[in-house]
C-alpha cells in the first residue's frame, strides 16, 4: 500500500538509522512534538506516528510492540495493548481512537520525517 505524500511536505532530520532498533521504535522531538519512529526490519519498512497514545494520554507508543494484523503493520501500546495501524493510524482494537502518522524517508543512513 502506497501512502500519498503531499507536495508541501517539509522533511526534518530525525535521527540516524542506527538510533532505531531493528523491529522496534525510538522517539524524536520534532518541532515540539514527540514522534515515534519504527524500524520494521522484518518487513523492510519504516513508519512514524505520534508518540502519544490517545487511550490514556501516555507518551509511550515508541516503546510498543510492532507486528502485523494480516497485511497491516501495527503497534500496540505497551500499557493497555490498544493497537493502531502504522499506515492509517486507525485503532485496530475496535475502539474509536486514531493516531497521526507521518511519512518517513531514509537517505544516506539518516531518517527523515515528513511534516506538512
Helices and strands as residue ranges (DSSP letters): E 10-16, G 17-19, E 24-30, E 33-40, E 45-50, E 52-53, E 58-59, G 61-63, E 65-69, E 72-76, E 83-85, E 101-102, E 104-107, E 110-115
